[in-house]
Amino acid sequence: MLSYAVDPLDILRPAAAYVDRILRGEKPGDLPVQFPTKFEMIVNLKTAKALGLTVPQSILLRADEVIE
């Protein structure tokens, strides 16, 4: 009904840069740990309706995607 997760592209882009740095000779242990910076929230209203739940308007306004 509701998903709040990391944007997959936010993980893949830095991973490609890490691979490039490793292939150029840097040690993986010397590379800094990076954390995701973008999260997305998806609300599935169809599922909420099937469960008899009402999603507050404030949640819908904050959602990146709403599935009708």
PQR file with spaces between the fields and no chain letter, atoms N, CA, C, O and H, PARSE charges and radii, in Angstrom:
ATOM       1  N    MET     1       0.824   -1.181    0.000 -0.4000 1.5000
ATOM       2  CA   MET     1       0.000    0.000    0.000 -0.0000 2.0000
ATOM       3  C    MET     1       0.873    1.252    0.000  0.5500 1.7000
ATOM       4  O    MET     1       0.542    2.224   -0.679 -0.5500 1.4000
ATOM       5  N    LEU     2       1.969    1.255    0.737 -0.4000 1.5000
ATOM       6  CA   LEU     2       2.853    2.411    0.783 -0.0000 2.0000
ATOM       7  C    LEU     2       4.301    1.932    0.772  0.5500 1.7000
ATOM       8  O    LEU     2       4.684    1.024    1.509 -0.5500 1.4000
ATOM       9  H    LEU     2       2.238    0.465    1.288  0.4000 1.0000
ATOM      10  N    SER     3       5.075    2.558   -0.068 -0.4000 1.5000
ATOM      11  CA   SER     3       6.488    2.207   -0.163 -0.0000 2.0000
ATOM      12  C    SER     3       7.314    3.478   -0.009  0.5500 1.7000
ATOM      13  O    SER     3       7.051    4.483   -0.669 -0.5500 1.4000
ATOM      14  H    SER     3       4.764    3.296   -0.667  0.4000 1.0000
ATOM      15  N    TYR     4       8.308    3.426    0.859 -0.4000 1.5000
ATOM      16  CA   TYR     4       9.245    4.536    1.035 -0.0000 2.0000
ATOM      17  C    TYR     4      10.623    3.923    0.897  0.5500 1.7000
ATOM      18  O    TYR     4      11.104    3.246    1.806 -0.5500 1.4000
ATOM      19  H    TYR     4       8.522    2.610    1.395  0.4000 1.0000
ATOM      20  N    ALA     5      11.258    4.161   -0.242 -0.4000 1.5000
ATOM      21  CA   ALA     5      12.506    3.453   -0.531 -0.0000 2.0000
ATOM      22  C    ALA     5      13.485    4.338   -1.283  0.5500 1.7000
ATOM      23  O    ALA     5      13.161    5.442   -1.721 -0.5500 1.4000
ATOM      24  H    ALA     5      10.867    4.711   -0.980  0.4000 1.0000
ATOM      25  N    VAL     6      14.683    3.815   -1.413 -0.4000 1.5000
ATOM      26  CA   VAL     6      15.746    4.502   -2.134 -0.0000 2.0000
ATOM      27  C    VAL     6      15.443    4.467   -3.626  0.5500 1.7000
ATOM      28  O    VAL     6      14.978    3.458   -4.156 -0.5500 1.4000
ATOM      29  H    VAL     6      14.945    2.918   -1.057  0.4000 1.0000
ATOM      30  N    ASP     7      15.708    5.567   -4.285 -0.4000 1.5000
ATOM      31  CA   ASP     7      15.600    5.618   -5.736 -0.0000 2.0000
ATOM      32  C    ASP     7      16.701    4.717   -6.303  0.5500 1.7000
ATOM      33  O    ASP     7      17.876    4.946   -6.014 -0.5500 1.4000
ATOM      34  H    ASP     7      16.086    6.387   -3.855  0.4000 1.0000
ATOM      35  N    PRO     8      16.357    3.700   -7.100 -0.5600 1.5000
ATOM      36  CA   PRO     8      17.375    2.770   -7.610  0.2800 2.0000
ATOM      37  C    PRO     8      18.512    3.456   -8.366  0.5500 1.7000
ATOM      38  O    PRO     8      19.656    3.008   -8.291 -0.5500 1.4000
ATOM      39  N    LEU     9      18.219    4.517   -9.080 -0.4000 1.5000
ATOM      40  CA   LEU     9      19.276    5.214   -9.811 -0.0000 2.0000
ATOM      41  C    LEU     9      20.264    5.887   -8.866  0.5500 1.7000
ATOM      42  O    LEU     9      21.425    6.091   -9.218 -0.5500 1.4000
ATOM      43  H    LEU     9      17.289    4.880   -9.140  0.4000 1.0000
ATOM      44  N    ASP    10      19.805    6.230   -7.673 -0.4000 1.5000
ATOM      45  CA   ASP    10      20.683    6.852   -6.694 -0.0000 2.0000
ATOM      46  C    ASP    10      21.739    5.867   -6.184  0.5500 1.7000
ATOM      47  O    ASP    10      22.769    6.275   -5.648 -0.5500 1.4000
ATOM      48  H    ASP    10      18.861    6.064   -7.387  0.4000 1.0000
ATOM      49  N    ILE    11      21.475    4.578   -6.355 -0.4000 1.5000
ATOM      50  CA   ILE    11      22.436    3.548   -5.958 -0.0000 2.0000
ATOM      51  C    ILE    11      23.348    3.174   -7.136  0.5500 1.7000
ATOM      52  O    ILE    11      24.551    2.975   -6.964 -0.5500 1.4000
ATOM      53  H    ILE    11      20.638    4.247   -6.791  0.4000 1.0000
ATOM      54  N    LEU    12      22.760    3.084   -8.323 -0.4000 1.5000
ATOM      55  CA   LEU    12      23.511    2.606   -9.488 -0.0000 2.0000
ATOM      56  C    LEU    12      24.559    3.598   -9.987  0.5500 1.7000
ATOM      57  O    LEU    12      25.652    3.195  -10.385 -0.5500 1.4000
ATOM      58  H    LEU    12      21.784    3.246   -8.463  0.4000 1.0000
ATOM      59  N    ARG    13      24.238    4.875   -9.970 -0.4000 1.5000
ATOM      60  CA   ARG    13      25.197    5.862  -10.474 -0.0000 2.0000
ATOM      61  C    ARG    13      26.505    5.856   -9.691  0.5500 1.7000
ATOM      62  O    ARG    13      27.572    5.763  -10.297 -0.5500 1.4000
ATOM      63  H    ARG    13      23.350    5.202   -9.647  0.4000 1.0000
ATOM      64  N    PRO    14      26.456    5.953   -8.365 -0.5600 1.5000
ATOM      65  CA   PRO    14      27.713    5.903   -7.616  0.2800 2.0000
ATOM      66  C    PRO    14      28.423    4.553   -7.749  0.5500 1.7000
ATOM      67  O    PRO    14      29.651    4.495   -7.706 -0.5500 1.4000
ATOM      68  N    ALA    15      27.669    3.482   -7.909 -0.4000 1.5000
ATOM      69  CA   ALA    15      28.287    2.160   -8.044 -0.0000 2.0000
ATOM      70  C    ALA    15      29.145    2.111   -9.298  0.5500 1.7000
ATOM      71  O    ALA    15      30.234    1.537   -9.280 -0.5500 1.4000
ATOM      72  H    ALA    15      26.670    3.529   -7.944  0.4000 1.0000
ATOM      73  N    ALA    16      28.676    2.694  -10.369 -0.4000 1.5000
ATOM      74  CA   ALA    16      29.465    2.710  -11.608 -0.0000 2.0000
ATOM      75  C    ALA    16      30.748    3.503  -11.409  0.5500 1.7000
ATOM      76  O    ALA    16      31.801    3.114  -11.914 -0.5500 1.4000
ATOM      77  H    ALA    16      27.792    3.160  -10.384  0.4000 1.0000
ATOM      78  N    ALA    17      30.670    4.599  -10.687 -0.4000 1.5000
ATOM      79  CA   ALA    17      31.865    5.400  -10.413 -0.0000 2.0000
ATOM      80  C    ALA    17      32.845    4.614   -9.545  0.5500 1.7000
ATOM      81  O    ALA    17      34.057    4.709   -9.742 -0.5500 1.4000
ATOM      82  H    ALA    17      29.814    4.915  -10.277  0.4000 1.0000
ATOM      83  N    TYR    18      32.344    3.850   -8.601 -0.4000 1.5000
ATOM      84  CA   TYR    18      33.205    3.020   -7.746 -0.0000 2.0000
ATOM      85  C    TYR    18      33.930    1.965   -8.582  0.5500 1.7000
ATOM      86  O    TYR    18      35.130    1.751   -8.414 -0.5500 1.4000
ATOM      87  H    TYR    18      31.360    3.773   -8.441  0.4000 1.0000
ATOM      88  N    VAL    19      33.196    1.308   -9.482 -0.4000 1.5000
ATOM      89  CA   VAL    19      33.808    0.298  -10.345 -0.0000 2.0000
ATOM      90  C    VAL    19      34.916    0.929  -11.171  0.5500 1.7000
ATOM      91  O    VAL    19      35.998    0.359  -11.310 -0.5500 1.4000
ATOM      92  H    VAL    19      32.220    1.482   -9.619  0.4000 1.0000
ATOM      93  N    ASP    20      34.649    2.095  -11.712 -0.4000 1.5000
ATOM      94  CA   ASP    20      35.663    2.792  -12.512 -0.0000 2.0000
ATOM      95  C    ASP    20      36.912    3.076  -11.679  0.5500 1.7000
ATOM      96  O    ASP    20      38.031    2.859  -12.144 -0.5500 1.4000
ATOM      97  H    ASP    20      33.770    2.559  -11.599  0.4000 1.0000
ATOM      98  N    ARG    21      36.726    3.556  -10.465 -0.4000 1.5000
ATOM      99  CA   ARG    21      37.865    3.873   -9.600 -0.0000 2.0000
ATOM     100  C    ARG    21      38.657    2.614   -9.247  0.5500 1.7000
ATOM     101  O    ARG    21      39.887    2.643   -9.197 -0.5500 1.4000
ATOM     102  H    ARG    21      35.817    3.733  -10.087  0.4000 1.0000
ATOM     103  N    ILE    22      37.955    1.521   -9.004 -0.4000 1.5000
ATOM     104  CA   ILE    22      38.630    0.260   -8.675 -0.0000 2.0000
ATOM     105  C    ILE    22      39.426   -0.251   -9.880  0.5500 1.7000
ATOM     106  O    ILE    22      40.559   -0.712   -9.740 -0.5500 1.4000
ATOM     107  H    ILE    22      36.956    1.498   -9.045  0.4000 1.0000
ATOM     108  N    LEU    23      38.816   -0.161  -11.057 -0.4000 1.5000
ATOM     109  CA   LEU    23      39.509   -0.613  -12.266 -0.0000 2.0000
ATOM     110  C    LEU    23      40.725    0.256  -12.582  0.5500 1.7000
ATOM     111  O    LEU    23      41.643   -0.184  -13.275 -0.5500 1.4000
ATOM     112  H    LEU    23      37.896    0.214  -11.170  0.4000 1.0000
ATOM     113  N    ARG    24      40.731    1.473  -12.079 -0.4000 1.5000
ATOM     114  CA   ARG    24      41.877    2.365  -12.279 -0.0000 2.0000
ATOM     115  C    ARG    24      42.954    2.175  -11.201  0.5500 1.7000
ATOM     116  O    ARG    24      43.970    2.871  -11.195 -0.5500 1.4000
ATOM     117  H    ARG    24      39.985    1.831  -11.516  0.4000 1.0000
ATOM     118  N    GLY    25      42.715    1.219  -10.288 -0.4000 1.5000
ATOM     119  CA   GLY    25      43.759    0.871   -9.340 -0.0000 2.0000
ATOM     120  C    GLY    25      43.527    1.225   -7.886  0.5500 1.7000
ATOM     121  O    GLY    25      44.343    0.863   -7.039 -0.5500 1.4000
ATOM     122  H    GLY    25      41.890    0.654  -10.292  0.4000 1.0000
ATOM     123  N    GLU    26      42.447    1.917   -7.564 -0.4000 1.5000
ATOM     124  CA   GLU    26      42.194    2.248   -6.154 -0.0000 2.0000
ATOM     125  C    GLU    26      41.736    1.003   -5.403  0.5500 1.7000
ATOM     126  O    GLU    26      41.089    0.123   -5.969 -0.5500 1.4000
ATOM     127  H    GLU    26      41.784    2.211   -8.253  0.4000 1.0000
ATOM     128  N    LYS    27      42.079    0.946   -4.138 -0.4000 1.5000
ATOM     129  CA   LYS    27      41.674   -0.183   -3.306 -0.0000 2.0000
ATOM     130  C    LYS    27      40.239    0.029   -2.831  0.5500 1.7000
ATOM     131  O    LYS    27      39.897    1.117   -2.369 -0.5500 1.4000
ATOM     132  H    LYS    27      42.605    1.661   -3.678  0.4000 1.0000
ATOM     133  N    PRO    28      39.400   -0.992   -2.940 -0.5600 1.5000
ATOM     134  CA   PRO    28      38.007   -0.853   -2.498  0.2800 2.0000
ATOM     135  C    PRO    28      37.887   -0.403   -1.040  0.5500 1.7000
ATOM     136  O    PRO    28      36.982    0.359   -0.697 -0.5500 1.4000
ATOM     137  N    GLY    29      38.789   -0.869   -0.191 -0.4000 1.5000
ATOM     138  CA   GLY    29      38.740   -0.495    1.221 -0.0000 2.0000
ATOM     139  C    GLY    29      39.053    0.963    1.479  0.5500 1.7000
ATOM     140  O    GLY    29      38.742    1.487    2.549 -0.5500 1.4000
ATOM     141  H    GLY    29      39.524   -1.487   -0.469  0.4000 1.0000
ATOM     142  N    ASP    30      39.669    1.626    0.505 -0.4000 1.5000
ATOM     143  CA   ASP    30      40.001    3.043    0.664 -0.0000 2.0000
ATOM     144  C    ASP    30      38.892    3.974    0.174  0.5500 1.7000
ATOM     145  O    ASP    30      38.946    5.182    0.403 -0.5500 1.4000
ATOM     146  H    ASP    30      39.922    1.200   -0.364  0.4000 1.0000
ATOM     147  N    LEU    31      37.901    3.419   -0.489 -0.4000 1.5000
ATOM     148  CA   LEU    31      36.808    4.252   -0.999 -0.0000 2.0000
ATOM     149  C    LEU    31      35.821    4.573    0.123  0.5500 1.7000
ATOM     150  O    LEU    31      35.531    3.719    0.962 -0.5500 1.4000
ATOM     151  H    LEU    31      37.856    2.438   -0.674  0.4000 1.0000
ATOM     152  N    PRO    32      35.308    5.798    0.136 -0.5600 1.5000
ATOM     153  CA   PRO    32      34.377    6.179    1.208  0.2800 2.0000
ATOM     154  C    PRO    32      33.015    5.494    1.051  0.5500 1.7000
ATOM     155  O    PRO    32      32.584    5.179   -0.058 -0.5500 1.4000
ATOM     156  N    VAL    33      32.366    5.279    2.164 -0.4000 1.5000
ATOM     157  CA   VAL    33      31.007    4.740    2.152 -0.0000 2.0000
ATOM     158  C    VAL    33      30.069    5.884    1.802  0.5500 1.7000
ATOM     159  O    VAL    33      30.164    6.970    2.373 -0.5500 1.4000
ATOM     160  H    VAL    33      32.716    5.535    3.065  0.4000 1.0000
ATOM     161  N    GLN    34      29.176    5.642    0.876 -0.4000 1.5000
ATOM     162  CA   GLN    34      28.203    6.658    0.499 -0.0000 2.0000
ATOM     163  C    GLN    34      26.809    6.142    0.794  0.5500 1.7000
ATOM     164  O    GLN    34      26.507    4.966    0.591 -0.5500 1.4000
ATOM     165  H    GLN    34      29.098    4.759    0.413  0.4000 1.0000
ATOM     166  N    PHE    35      25.974    7.033    1.270 -0.4000 1.5000
ATOM     167  CA   PHE    35      24.603    6.672    1.596 -0.0000 2.0000
ATOM     168  C    PHE    35      23.656    7.324    0.593  0.5500 1.7000
ATOM     169  O    PHE    35      23.967    8.382    0.046 -0.5500 1.4000
ATOM     170  H    PHE    35      26.220    7.988    1.435  0.4000 1.0000
ATOM     171  N    PRO    36      22.512    6.707    0.351 -0.5600 1.5000
ATOM     172  CA   PRO    36      21.560    7.297   -0.588  0.2800 2.0000
ATOM     173  C    PRO    36      21.084    8.663   -0.107  0.5500 1.7000
ATOM     174  O    PRO    36      20.985    8.916    1.094 -0.5500 1.4000
ATOM     175  N    THR    37      20.795    9.526   -1.054 -0.4000 1.5000
ATOM     176  CA   THR    37      20.340   10.870   -0.711 -0.0000 2.0000
ATOM     177  C    THR    37      18.915   11.119   -1.161  0.5500 1.7000
ATOM     178  O    THR    37      18.276   12.061   -0.694 -0.5500 1.4000
ATOM     179  H    THR    37      20.876    9.321   -2.029  0.4000 1.0000
ATOM     180  N    LYS    38      18.405   10.287   -2.062 -0.4000 1.5000
ATOM     181  CA   LYS    38      17.050   10.493   -2.565 -0.0000 2.0000
ATOM     182  C    LYS    38      16.196    9.270   -2.260  0.5500 1.7000
ATOM     183  O    LYS    38      16.577    8.137   -2.555 -0.5500 1.4000
ATOM     184  H    LYS    38      18.925    9.522   -2.441  0.4000 1.0000
ATOM     185  N    PHE    39      15.064    9.514   -1.679 -0.4000 1.5000
ATOM     186  CA   PHE    39      14.093    8.464   -1.388 -0.0000 2.0000
ATOM     187  C    PHE    39      12.798    8.823   -2.101  0.5500 1.7000
ATOM     188  O    PHE    39      12.510    9.998   -2.328 -0.5500 1.4000
ATOM     189  H    PHE    39      14.755   10.434   -1.440  0.4000 1.0000
ATOM     190  N    GLU    40      12.034    7.825   -2.446 -0.4000 1.5000
ATOM     191  CA   GLU    40      10.746    8.108   -3.070 -0.0000 2.0000
ATOM     192  C    GLU    40       9.638    7.356   -2.335  0.5500 1.7000
ATOM     193  O    GLU    40       9.827    6.245   -1.838 -0.5500 1.4000
ATOM     194  H    GLU    40      12.268    6.870   -2.261  0.4000 1.0000
ATOM     195  N    MET    41       8.482    8.004   -2.287 -0.4000 1.5000
ATOM     196  CA   MET    41       7.332    7.404   -1.629 -0.0000 2.0000
ATOM     197  C    MET    41       6.259    7.141   -2.678  0.5500 1.7000
ATOM     198  O    MET    41       5.889    8.024   -3.451 -0.5500 1.4000
ATOM     199  H    MET    41       8.328    8.906   -2.690  0.4000 1.0000
ATOM     200  N    ILE    42       5.773    5.909   -2.683 -0.4000 1.5000
ATOM     201  CA   ILE    42       4.729    5.497   -3.614 -0.0000 2.0000
ATOM     202  C    ILE    42       3.540    5.010   -2.797  0.5500 1.7000
ATOM     203  O    ILE    42       3.694    4.198   -1.884 -0.5500 1.4000
ATOM     204  H    ILE    42       6.073    5.192   -2.054  0.4000 1.0000
ATOM     205  N    VAL    43       2.361    5.509   -3.130 -0.4000 1.5000
ATOM     206  CA   VAL    43       1.138    5.126   -2.437 -0.0000 2.0000
ATOM     207  C    VAL    43       0.236    4.398   -3.427  0.5500 1.7000
ATOM     208  O    VAL    43      -0.017    4.891   -4.526 -0.5500 1.4000
ATOM     209  H    VAL    43       2.236    6.168   -3.871  0.4000 1.0000
ATOM     210  N    ASN    44      -0.244    3.232   -3.032 -0.4000 1.5000
ATOM     211  CA   ASN    44      -1.141    2.447   -3.874 -0.0000 2.0000
ATOM     212  C    ASN    44      -2.557    2.584   -3.311  0.5500 1.7000
ATOM     213  O    ASN    44      -2.935    1.896   -2.363 -0.5500 1.4000
ATOM     214  H    ASN    44      -0.039    2.832   -2.139  0.4000 1.0000
ATOM     215  N    LEU    45      -3.323    3.480   -3.911 -0.4000 1.5000
ATOM     216  CA   LEU    45      -4.686    3.720   -3.431 -0.0000 2.0000
ATOM     217  C    LEU    45      -5.609    2.544   -3.714  0.5500 1.7000
ATOM     218  O    LEU    45      -6.571    2.312   -2.981 -0.5500 1.4000
ATOM     219  H    LEU    45      -3.016    4.039   -4.682  0.4000 1.0000
ATOM     220  N    LYS    46      -5.319    1.809   -4.767 -0.4000 1.5000
ATOM     221  CA   LYS    46      -6.143    0.641   -5.112 -0.0000 2.0000
ATOM     222  C    LYS    46      -6.081   -0.385   -3.979  0.5500 1.7000
ATOM     223  O    LYS    46      -7.108   -0.940   -3.587 -0.5500 1.4000
ATOM     224  H    LYS    46      -4.538    1.998   -5.363  0.4000 1.0000
ATOM     225  N    THR    47      -4.891   -0.634   -3.458 -0.4000 1.5000
ATOM     226  CA   THR    47      -4.730   -1.575   -2.352 -0.0000 2.0000
ATOM     227  C    THR    47      -5.371   -1.033   -1.078  0.5500 1.7000
ATOM     228  O    THR    47      -6.031   -1.766   -0.342 -0.5500 1.4000
ATOM     229  H    THR    47      -4.057   -0.184   -3.777  0.4000 1.0000
ATOM     230  N    ALA    48      -5.170    0.257   -0.828 -0.4000 1.5000
ATOM     231  CA   ALA    48      -5.774    0.865    0.368 -0.0000 2.0000
ATOM     232  C    ALA    48      -7.298    0.731    0.328  0.5500 1.7000
ATOM     233  O    ALA    48      -7.926    0.413    1.337 -0.5500 1.4000
ATOM     234  H    ALA    48      -4.634    0.853   -1.425  0.4000 1.0000
ATOM     235  N    LYS    49      -7.882    0.977   -0.842 -0.4000 1.5000
ATOM     236  CA   LYS    49      -9.339    0.865   -0.983 -0.0000 2.0000
ATOM     237  C    LYS    49      -9.791   -0.577   -0.754  0.5500 1.7000
ATOM     238  O    LYS    49     -10.808   -0.813   -0.102 -0.5500 1.4000
ATOM     239  H    LYS    49      -7.371    1.236   -1.662  0.4000 1.0000
ATOM     240  N    ALA    50      -9.033   -1.545   -1.291 -0.4000 1.5000
ATOM     241  CA   ALA    50      -9.379   -2.959   -1.118 -0.0000 2.0000
ATOM     242  C    ALA    50      -9.341   -3.363    0.356  0.5500 1.7000
ATOM     243  O    ALA    50     -10.086   -4.245    0.785 -0.5500 1.4000
ATOM     244  H    ALA    50      -8.207   -1.353   -1.821  0.4000 1.0000
ATOM     245  N    LEU    51      -8.459   -2.705    1.133 -0.4000 1.5000
ATOM     246  CA   LEU    51      -8.357   -2.993    2.564 -0.0000 2.0000
ATOM     247  C    LEU    51      -9.311   -2.150    3.405  0.5500 1.7000
ATOM     248  O    LEU    51      -9.384   -2.313    4.623 -0.5500 1.4000
ATOM     249  H    LEU    51      -7.854   -1.989    0.785  0.4000 1.0000
ATOM     250  N    GLY    52     -10.036   -1.252    2.753 -0.4000 1.5000
ATOM     251  CA   GLY    52     -10.976   -0.399    3.463 -0.0000 2.0000
ATOM     252  C    GLY    52     -10.305    0.723    4.230  0.5500 1.7000
ATOM     253  O    GLY    52     -10.837    1.196    5.234 -0.5500 1.4000
ATOM     254  H    GLY    52      -9.977   -1.120    1.764  0.4000 1.0000
ATOM     255  N    LEU    53      -9.133    1.156    3.762 -0.4000 1.5000
ATOM     256  CA   LEU    53      -8.376    2.209    4.436 -0.0000 2.0000
ATOM     257  C    LEU    53      -8.450    3.516    3.664  0.5500 1.7000
ATOM     258  O    LEU    53      -8.581    3.525    2.440 -0.5500 1.4000
ATOM     259  H    LEU    53      -8.701    0.772    2.946  0.4000 1.0000
ATOM     260  N    THR    54      -8.365    4.607    4.389 -0.4000 1.5000
ATOM     261  CA   THR    54      -8.329    5.927    3.783 -0.0000 2.0000
ATOM     262  C    THR    54      -6.944    6.510    4.009  0.5500 1.7000
ATOM     263  O    THR    54      -6.455    6.551    5.138 -0.5500 1.4000
ATOM     264  H    THR    54      -8.259    4.600    5.383  0.4000 1.0000
ATOM     265  N    VAL    55      -6.316    6.961    2.932 -0.4000 1.5000
ATOM     266  CA   VAL    55      -4.986    7.558    3.025 -0.0000 2.0000
ATOM     267  C    VAL    55      -5.170    9.065    3.173  0.5500 1.7000
ATOM     268  O    VAL    55      -5.834    9.689    2.346 -0.5500 1.4000
ATOM     269  H    VAL    55      -6.713    6.929    2.015  0.4000 1.0000
ATOM     270  N    PRO    56      -4.589    9.655    4.216 -0.5600 1.5000
ATOM     271  CA   PRO    56      -4.743   11.095    4.424  0.2800 2.0000
ATOM     272  C    PRO    56      -4.199   11.918    3.251  0.5500 1.7000
ATOM     273  O    PRO    56      -3.216   11.537    2.616 -0.5500 1.4000
ATOM     274  N    GLN    57      -4.839   13.026    2.982 -0.4000 1.5000
ATOM     275  CA   GLN    57      -4.437   13.913    1.894 -0.0000 2.0000
ATOM     276  C    GLN    57      -2.989   14.380    2.058  0.5500 1.7000
ATOM     277  O    GLN    57      -2.277   14.554    1.069 -0.5500 1.4000
ATOM     278  H    GLN    57      -5.638   13.336    3.498  0.4000 1.0000
ATOM     279  N    SER    58      -2.556   14.580    3.295 -0.4000 1.5000
ATOM     280  CA   SER    58      -1.179   15.036    3.537 -0.0000 2.0000
ATOM     281  C    SER    58      -0.162   14.015    3.030  0.5500 1.7000
ATOM     282  O    SER    58       0.906   14.394    2.549 -0.5500 1.4000
ATOM     283  H    SER    58      -3.134   14.439    4.099  0.4000 1.0000
ATOM     284  N    ILE    59      -0.484   12.730    3.133 -0.4000 1.5000
ATOM     285  CA   ILE    59       0.395   11.674    2.619 -0.0000 2.0000
ATOM     286  C    ILE    59       0.396   11.701    1.092  0.5500 1.7000
ATOM     287  O    ILE    59       1.446   11.581    0.461 -0.5500 1.4000
ATOM     288  H    ILE    59      -1.351   12.423    3.524  0.4000 1.0000
ATOM     289  N    LEU    60      -0.781   11.858    0.510 -0.4000 1.5000
ATOM     290  CA   LEU    60      -0.882   11.883   -0.952 -0.0000 2.0000
ATOM     291  C    LEU    60      -0.126   13.058   -1.550  0.5500 1.7000
ATOM     292  O    LEU    60       0.458   12.933   -2.626 -0.5500 1.4000
ATOM     293  H    LEU    60      -1.634   11.956    1.022  0.4000 1.0000
ATOM     294  N    LEU    61      -0.130   14.182   -0.876 -0.4000 1.5000
ATOM     295  CA   LEU    61       0.581   15.360   -1.372 -0.0000 2.0000
ATOM     296  C    LEU    61       2.092   15.174   -1.327  0.5500 1.7000
ATOM     297  O    LEU    61       2.812   15.740   -2.149 -0.5500 1.4000
ATOM     298  H    LEU    61      -0.605   14.283   -0.002  0.4000 1.0000
ATOM     299  N    ARG    62       2.570   14.396   -0.386 -0.4000 1.5000
ATOM     300  CA   ARG    62       4.012   14.157   -0.252 -0.0000 2.0000
ATOM     301  C    ARG    62       4.511   13.028   -1.142  0.5500 1.7000
ATOM     302  O    ARG    62       5.715   12.902   -1.366 -0.5500 1.4000
ATOM     303  H    ARG    62       1.985   13.936    0.282  0.4000 1.0000
ATOM     304  N    ALA    63       3.610   12.215   -1.645 -0.4000 1.5000
ATOM     305  CA   ALA    63       3.996   11.034   -2.439 -0.0000 2.0000
ATOM     306  C    ALA    63       4.606   11.457   -3.774  0.5500 1.7000
ATOM     307  O    ALA    63       4.172   12.423   -4.402 -0.5500 1.4000
ATOM     308  H    ALA    63       2.632   12.316   -1.462  0.4000 1.0000
ATOM     309  N    ASP    64       5.623   10.707   -4.184 -0.4000 1.5000
ATOM     310  CA   ASP    64       6.235   10.927   -5.492 -0.0000 2.0000
ATOM     311  C    ASP    64       5.371   10.296   -6.594  0.5500 1.7000
ATOM     312  O    ASP    64       5.367   10.754   -7.736 -0.5500 1.4000
ATOM     313  H    ASP    64       5.976    9.922   -3.673  0.4000 1.0000
ATOM     314  N    GLU    65       4.648    9.242   -6.227 -0.4000 1.5000
ATOM     315  CA   GLU    65       3.790    8.557   -7.184 -0.0000 2.0000
ATOM     316  C    GLU    65       2.570    8.027   -6.454  0.5500 1.7000
ATOM     317  O    GLU    65       2.682    7.504   -5.345 -0.5500 1.4000
ATOM     318  H    GLU    65       4.652    8.869   -5.299  0.4000 1.0000
ATOM     319  N    VAL    66       1.401    8.162   -7.074 -0.4000 1.5000
ATOM     320  CA   VAL    66       0.168    7.631   -6.509 -0.0000 2.0000
ATOM     321  C    VAL    66      -0.443    6.695   -7.553  0.5500 1.7000
ATOM     322  O    VAL    66      -0.724    7.095   -8.682 -0.5500 1.4000
ATOM     323  H    VAL    66       1.310    8.587   -7.975  0.4000 1.0000
ATOM     324  N    ILE    67      -0.637    5.451   -7.150 -0.4000 1.5000
ATOM     325  CA   ILE    67      -1.244    4.450   -8.043 -0.0000 2.0000
ATOM     326  C    ILE    67      -2.733    4.429   -7.756  0.5500 1.7000
ATOM     327  O    ILE    67      -3.169    4.148   -6.640 -0.5500 1.4000
ATOM     328  H    ILE    67      -0.408    5.126   -6.233  0.4000 1.0000
ATOM     329  N    GLU    68      -3.493    4.730   -8.783 -0.4000 1.5000
ATOM     330  CA   GLU    68      -4.967    4.790   -8.627 -0.0000 2.0000
ATOM     331  C    GLU    68      -5.483    3.411   -8.701  0.5500 1.7000
ATOM     332  O    GLU    68      -6.690    3.197   -8.598 -0.5500 1.4000
ATOM     333  H    GLU    68      -3.139    4.958   -9.689  0.4000 1.0000
